[in-house]
Amino acid sequence: MNRELRPLRWTDIRTAYRLACDPDERREARDHSLPTFRGHLRWMWRWVGGGDYLAWVILDQGKPAGLVRAESSFTTWRLWVVDADVPLREQEMSIVLFPAFRGKRLASWAIREAAEKLDTRDGSITAYIRKGNRASMGAFRKAGFRFTGRVIEGLSQFVYGED
Ligand SMILES: CC(C)(COP(=O)(O)OP(=O)(O)OC[C@H]1O[C@@H](n2cnc3c(N)ncnc32)[C@H](O)[C@@H]1OP(=O)(O)O)[C@@H](O)C(=O)NCCC(=O)NCCS
C-alpha cells in the first residue's frame, strides 16, 4: 500500500479542475453547476492559501487519485454555565476520487488521515452527505464519523470521533 496525502499546490490546478467537473462530484455537491476555469482559479486561490481552507491531493502509487479537504468556519455558542458566548470551530470535510480509484477503500483511508491532521481542540469535524450517497456515507463511517441525526437542507450531518 503506497498512499499519501500531499498539500494542494498550484501545479495541481488541472487535476483539481478535472475532479471538480466529475459528474458524480457535481451531483453530490451543494452547487451542482459545472465550474468555469475562471471560477476554478478563484477556488484555487482560496484552497492553496491554507488558513481556513486545507486541501490535500490523494496520491495512490504516486498518481493523483483525488482530493480531500476541510473548510473551517466559526459559530458562536451560548455557554450558560459561564454566561458567555464561545466561538466553536466547525471543519467541514469533503472528498472526491477519480472513478478509476473508487471502491478500493482509498476514500476511508484518506478521510481518516486528513481528520487526524486537523486540530479539534476548539470544535468538531463534520461532513454533510446527501441521503442517497451510500459510497460517501460508507467511507465517512469507516473513517470514524457517525450520523448526528440532523439533516440540514437535505444533507445528513456526520461528525468525527464522538460516541
Ligand atoms: C464518495 C467517494 C469518495 C467514495 O469513494 P470509494 O472509493 O467508493 O470509497 P471506499 O472504497 O473507501 O468505500 C467506503 C465504504 O463504502 C462502501 N460503499 C462504496 N460504494 C458503495 C455503494 N454504492 N453502496 C453502498 N456502500 C458502498 C464500501 O463497500 C466501503 O465499505 P467496506 O470497506 O466495508 O466495503 C467516491 O465515490 C466519490 O468520489 N464520489 C463522488 C464525490 C462524492 O460523492 N463525494 C462525497 C461528498 S461528501
The ligand as an SDF file (V2000), in Angstrom:
LIG
                    3D

 48 50  0  0  0  0  0  0  0  0999 V2000
  -17.5390    9.1820   -2.0850 C   0  0  0  0  0  0  0  0  0  0  0  0
  -16.3080    8.5480   -2.6790 C   0  0  0  0  0  0  0  0  0  0  0  0
  -15.0760    9.3880   -2.3740 C   0  0  0  0  0  0  0  0  0  0  0  0
  -16.1610    7.1580   -2.0110 C   0  0  0  0  0  0  0  0  0  0  0  0
  -15.0630    6.5050   -2.5810 O   0  0  0  0  0  0  0  0  0  0  0  0
  -14.9480    4.9110   -2.5580 P   0  0  0  0  0  0  0  0  0  0  0  0
  -13.6500    4.5590   -3.1600 O   0  0  0  0  0  0  0  0  0  0  0  0
  -16.1360    4.2920   -3.1990 O   0  0  0  0  0  0  0  0  0  0  0  0
  -14.9590    4.6240   -1.0130 O   0  0  0  0  0  0  0  0  0  0  0  0
  -14.3640    3.3830   -0.2500 P   0  0  0  0  0  0  0  0  0  0  0  0
  -13.8260    2.3510   -1.2130 O   0  0  0  0  0  0  0  0  0  0  0  0
  -13.4380    3.8620    0.8140 O   0  0  0  0  0  0  0  0  0  0  0  0
  -15.6900    2.7600    0.3670 O   0  0  0  0  0  0  0  0  0  0  0  0
  -16.1360    3.0660    1.6480 C   0  0  0  0  0  0  0  0  0  0  0  0
  -17.1790    2.0600    2.0870 C   0  0  0  0  0  0  0  0  0  0  0  0
  -18.4310    2.3570    1.4710 O   0  0  0  0  0  0  0  0  0  0  0  0
  -18.9210    1.1990    0.8250 C   0  0  0  0  0  0  0  0  0  0  0  0
  -19.5120    1.5630   -0.4510 N   0  0  0  0  0  0  0  0  0  0  0  0
  -18.8680    2.0300   -1.5440 C   0  0  0  0  0  0  0  0  0  0  0  0
  -19.7560    2.2350   -2.5390 N   0  0  0  0  0  0  0  0  0  0  0  0
  -20.9750    1.8810   -2.0380 C   0  0  0  0  0  0  0  0  0  0  0  0
  -22.2820    1.8550   -2.5720 C   0  0  0  0  0  0  0  0  0  0  0  0
  -22.5520    2.2810   -3.8190 N   0  0  0  0  0  0  0  0  0  0  0  0
  -23.2880    1.4020   -1.7870 N   0  0  0  0  0  0  0  0  0  0  0  0
  -23.0430    1.0170   -0.5270 C   0  0  0  0  0  0  0  0  0  0  0  0
  -21.8260    1.0180    0.0360 N   0  0  0  0  0  0  0  0  0  0  0  0
  -20.8110    1.4470   -0.7050 C   0  0  0  0  0  0  0  0  0  0  0  0
  -17.7400    0.3410    0.5400 C   0  0  0  0  0  0  0  0  0  0  0  0
  -18.1660   -1.0160    0.4670 O   0  0  0  0  0  0  0  0  0  0  0  0
  -16.8320    0.6310    1.6980 C   0  0  0  0  0  0  0  0  0  0  0  0
  -17.1080   -0.1850    2.8050 O   0  0  0  0  0  0  0  0  0  0  0  0
  -16.2720   -1.5470    3.0100 P   0  0  0  0  0  0  0  0  0  0  0  0
  -14.8370   -1.1480    3.0610 O   0  0  0  0  0  0  0  0  0  0  0  0
  -16.8020   -2.0820    4.2960 O   0  0  0  0  0  0  0  0  0  0  0  0
  -16.5750   -2.4080    1.8420 O   0  0  0  0  0  0  0  0  0  0  0  0
  -16.4060    8.3700   -4.2180 C   0  0  0  0  0  0  0  0  0  0  0  0
  -17.4990    7.5330   -4.5060 O   0  0  0  0  0  0  0  0  0  0  0  0
  -16.5590    9.6940   -4.9680 C   0  0  0  0  0  0  0  0  0  0  0  0
  -15.5720   10.3530   -5.2940 O   0  0  0  0  0  0  0  0  0  0  0  0
  -17.8200   10.1130   -5.2220 N   0  0  0  0  0  0  0  0  0  0  0  0
  -18.1270   11.3890   -5.8870 C   0  0  0  0  0  0  0  0  0  0  0  0
  -17.9660   12.5910   -4.9600 C   0  0  0  0  0  0  0  0  0  0  0  0
  -18.7090   12.4600   -3.6550 C   0  0  0  0  0  0  0  0  0  0  0  0
  -19.8230   11.9450   -3.5940 O   0  0  0  0  0  0  0  0  0  0  0  0
  -18.0860   12.9730   -2.5840 N   0  0  0  0  0  0  0  0  0  0  0  0
  -18.6400   12.9350   -1.2540 C   0  0  0  0  0  0  0  0  0  0  0  0
  -19.2130   14.2590   -0.8790 C   0  0  0  0  0  0  0  0  0  0  0  0
  -19.1670   14.4650    0.8870 S   0  0  0  0  0  0  0  0  0  0  0  0
  1  2  1  0
  2  3  1  0
  2  4  1  0
  2 36  1  0
  4  5  1  0
  5  6  1  0
  6  7  2  0
  6  8  1  0
  6  9  1  0
  9 10  1  0
 10 11  2  0
 10 12  1  0
 10 13  1  0
 13 14  1  0
 14 15  1  0
 15 16  1  0
 15 30  1  0
 16 17  1  0
 17 18  1  0
 17 28  1  0
 18 19  1  0
 18 27  1  0
 19 20  2  0
 20 21  1  0
 21 22  1  0
 21 27  2  0
 22 23  1  0
 22 24  2  0
 24 25  1  0
 25 26  2  0
 26 27  1  0
 28 29  1  0
 28 30  1  0
 30 31  1  0
 31 32  1  0
 32 33  2  0
 32 34  1  0
 32 35  1  0
 36 37  1  0
 36 38  1  0
 38 39  2  0
 38 40  1  0
 40 41  1  0
 41 42  1  0
 42 43  1  0
 43 44  2  0
 43 45  1  0
 45 46  1  0
 46 47  1  0
 47 48  1  0
M  END
$$$$
